[in-house]
Amino acid sequence: MMASRIAHFQNSSGHDRIEIGVREFMCVGANPPFDHPHVFLDMGRDDEKVCPYCSTLYVFNGALASDETEPKDCLYRVAAA
């Protein structure tokens, strides 16, 4: 199976807001084993989206690359199978 190209983000540090460089992404909650179901979120034309599981506010920032976040510790790397 091919690894996903959709960016995954986590909020193990409990940030109220995370800026990301994409509008389509996966939220995993905290790092495993404290994660929630990995949910696909799509901002559409909006600039922000709240995760329905962990209530993290994700805000689009066009200055960030798809693998960058602000704060910096929120990218979740999917392990290769």
Residue pairs with C-beta under 8 A, 6 or more apart in sequence:
1 81
3 78
3 80
3 81
4 26
4 78
6 24
6 25
6 26
6 40
7 20
7 22
7 25
7 26
7 66
7 67
7 75
8 25
8 26
8 27
8 28
8 38
8 75
8 76
8 77
8 78
9 18
9 20
9 25
9 26
9 27
9 28
9 58
9 69
9 74
9 75
9 76
10 27
10 28
10 29
10 30
10 31
10 35
10 74
10 75
10 76
11 18
11 27
11 29
11 30
11 54
11 56
11 74
12 30
12 31
12 34
12 73
13 71
13 73
13 74
15 56
15 71
15 74
16 56
16 57
17 56
17 57
17 58
17 59
18 56
18 57
18 58
18 59
18 69
18 70
18 71
18 74
19 58
19 59
19 60
19 61
19 64
19 69
19 70
20 58
20 59
20 60
20 61
20 64
20 68
20 69
20 74
21 60
21 61
21 62
21 63
21 64
21 65
21 66
21 67
21 68
21 69
22 60
22 66
23 42
23 43
23 44
23 46
23 60
24 40
24 41
24 42
24 43
25 40
25 41
25 58
26 38
26 39
26 40
26 41
26 76
27 36
27 38
27 39
27 41
27 51
27 53
27 54
27 56
27 58
28 35
28 36
28 38
28 76
29 35
29 36
29 51
29 53
29 54
29 56
30 36
30 54
31 76
36 53
36 54
37 53
39 51
39 52
39 53
41 49
41 51
41 58
42 49
43 49
43 58
43 60
46 60
47 59
47 60
48 57
48 58
48 59
48 60
49 57
49 58
50 56
50 57
50 58
51 58
61 70
64 70
67 75
68 75
69 75
